[in-house]
Every structure is written in structure tokens, then in C-alpha cells.
Amino acid sequence: MAERSPLRRQGGHGRRTRRAAALAGAAGLTAVLVTGCSGGDGPATTAGGASSASPVSAASVLKPSVPDRIRIPGIEVDAPLDTVGLDAQGVMREPDFSKPKDAAWYKDGPTPGERGASAVVGHLDTPQAPEAVFFNLNKLKENEQIEIHRADGSTAVFAVDDVETYKKDAFPSEKVYGDTHGKAELRLITCGGRLTADRHWDSDVVVFAHLTGKR
């Protein structure tokens, strides 16, 4: 959908409620990252269940380096990473609709592998693309690998901890973007849930992951 998120730098009120939260680390994000998606025939997403596999150990944080590509072998994603920021009103800009197969890193937050919660957003679908880059994001399972190539030539490797779906008007900002207690973590975000009467998705899918190493 072409609708932009109404969430603002210091939080909206009313039905959207206040959703401001700080990202851990040097760079702070005080707006929720919510992608806009068209109402196609995408999957109705549900909260992911934890598997019985043992969690993959965390690794030491990496030095900052801008990311340029994301690979998620389990759902066959291999995509360039653009960037998104906030507009003059503090509203998160959406990923480029003209590039539905690209994802985008929130450029004012930590780089992937750096201390804090780094955020990458992507479309579930768009008016021109029934299956955009994060169409299958909700299918990820615990411990599946996410690889993010960085400008310094390194690849930050993450393991999935959980996949959750939240209503857009009840998004848990602190849980998603809050203090990571010095760890390097990653959040992947797209639309999900159910289609509203005007064919917009009513929820957001969030993948929680932690850094396991680099190569």
C-alpha cells in the first residue's frame, strides 16, 4: 500500500498511542519502523513458535560499517540494502516501492553487528509485486541464519531468536528497539497479519536475531 506510517519522532497519541523508544548504542531511534505494504494475496502471518534447537551463542560486537546486502538462505533472500531515515516530521520513510526486491537499513541506528538493535525493513508486497523481498519473513525459524555484508568487506552473521507479529496499534517499541544490554542484535520488519477493508495489512512481523560471528 502507498500509505505512510503515521508514527512520529516523539510518538503519536490516540489510537496509535505513544510508540517512541530509544535504540541502544550511540545512535538513537525514537520512532517505530513500520513498512507500508499493498494489500495483495500474501500470507496471513502468525507469531512464530520457538523450536527445540539450542540457541546459538552470541559473539562480540563489531566495529561500525555500513551494510550493503542481506542474505537469508532459509527463505531464499539475497538482496541489496538501501537506506531509510526519518522525514522532517519524524515519520519513518518507507522502502522504495520501485524496488520491491530490495530491503533497507535504518541509517540513523546502529550498523548490523554494532552494539544495539540494528533495523532492516522490507516490503511484504507492493502494488506491482505480489511477493516482495520479505514475503516469506514470517516463515523463519529459531537459529536460522541471516547474513549481512558490510562495506568493510566483512559479513555479520546472525541467528534468529524469535518471530513475532504485532498489531500496528499495539507495537511494543521498547521490546523491539530497547536496550540490548551491550549485545549486537538485529530486527527485520515487514507487514503482516490480516487485510483491512481498504486492503492494508493490520500488523507488523518482527524477526529478532543476535550476532553469532563474522566472516
N, C-alpha and C positions, 0 to 999 in steps of 0.2 A: 504494500500500500504506500501511497505517497505521503501519508500523514506523518508529521514530525512529532517526536516526543515532546510533551508539554512540560517536562521536568526541567526546573531551573536551578541556577547556581546555589541559591540558598533555600531550595525546596519549595514546592507548591503546597497549597493547603486545600481544604475541601475534600472532594472525593479522591484526589490523588494523594493527599497527605504529604507531610514533610519526608523527603527521601534523601536528605543530604547526609553524606558520610565522608570521612577522610581516608584516603589511601595511606597505608603505612609507607614509610620511606621519605625521601627528600621532597618528592613531588606529591602534591595533594590534589585529589579529585573530589569535588563537592557537588557532583551531580551524578545521577544514575545513568548508566549507559544502557539505552534501550533501542534496539534496532526497529526500523519500520519495515513491515513486510506486506506484500499484497495478499489478498485472500484467494489463494489457489486451491489445489486439491492436495495440499501437503498433509503429513501425518498429524493426528491429534497426539500431542506429547503428554507423557505422564512422568512423574518423578521416578528417577532411576533407582533401582534397588541395589544395595551393596552386594558384591559377590563374596564367596567364601575364601577367595585368594588372600594371601598375606599382603599387607601394604608394602609398597616399595619404599626403601629408605630415602630420606631427604639428603640433598647434597648441599655443600657450601654455596653461598651466593656468588654470582658472577659480577664482574665489572660492567658498567652500563655500555650497551651497544645497541644501536637501532636495529630492529628486526626487519627482514625483507621478504620472508617466505615462511609459510606454515605447512607442515605435512602431518596428516593423521592417517596412518596406514589402515587402521581398523574400519574407517568409513570412506577410504579412497579419496581423501582430500590432499591435494598438492597445489597450493595456491599462492599467488603473490600477496604481499601485505602492503596495503596502502595505509594512510593515517587518517584519523578523525580527531577533531577537537571540539571546543565549545564555540557557539556563535556569540554575538555581542550581548544577548540576553541570558547567557549561561545555559543555553539549551544544547544538548548533545547533537552534533551533526550526524546524519545517517551515512552509512557506507554508500558509495556511488552506485546509483541504480543502473547506470550504463555499464557497470562491470559486476554483474551478479555472481560471477565465479571468483571474485577477489574477496578477501577479508580485510579488516582494517584494525590497526593497533591504536589505542588511545594514547596520543603522543605526549600528553602532559602528565602521564603517570609513569611508573617505573617501566624500564625496558624488561622484556622477558628474561628471567634469570637474575635480575637485580632484586634486592630486598624489597618486599612489599607485594601487593596484588596487582600484577600486570593484567590489563584487559584487552581482549581481542573480540571484535564484533563482526557479524556477517549476516547476510540475509538468509532466511529460510526459503523464500521465493520472492519473485518480483512480477510485475505485470507482464514482462517479456520472458521470464524464465520460471517455469513451474518448479524447477529444482535448482535452487541457488547453492552457494558454497556450503552452507551449514544445514542443508536439508535433512541430513541424517544425524545431526549432532546428538539428538536425544537417544540414539542407539549405542552410544559409547558405554563401556563397562569399566568397572574398577580395575586399575592397573594398566589399562590400555595406554599406549604411548602417544605423546604429542611432541613433535619436533619443530623447533622454531630456529631457522637460520638467521644469523645476525651479521651486521655489516663488518664486524671484525674477523669474519671467516669462521667463527665458531657456531655450533648448533647446540642450543639449550634443549635438553630432553626432560620432559615432564611425564608424570604418571597420573592418571585420572583417579581422584578420590571419590567423587560422587557426581551425580547428575540430578538436578532438581528443576522443577517447574513451578513458577510463582505467578499469581495474578498480577497484572500490571499495576493495579491499585493497592497491592499489598507486598510490594517488592522489599525484601529485607536488606536494605543498604548496608547496614553495619556488618551483617554476616558476609555479604559479598565483597565489600570494599574495605572492611575494617582492618584493625591491627593484625598482622600475620606473625607477630612476636619474633621478628627478625628473620623469618624464613622467606624464601623466594617462591611465590605461588603464581598461578595463572588462572584467569577466568575467561572462558569462552561463552559468548552470549548470542542468542538469536531469538526469534519469535517462536511461539508455540501455543499449545492449549487448544481452544476452540474458536471457530469463526463467529464473529458477532453478526448482527443483522446487516451491517454495512460492509461485511466481508473484511474485517480486520481481525487479526489474531488477538485474543484477550489475555495472553500470558507471555512470559519470557522463560526460555530454557537457559539454565546456567550450568556449565561444567566447571567443577572445582578440581584443580590439579596442583601438584607440587613438583619442584625441581628435583631431579634424581641425578643429574650429571651433565656433562657436555662432551662434545667431540669435535 
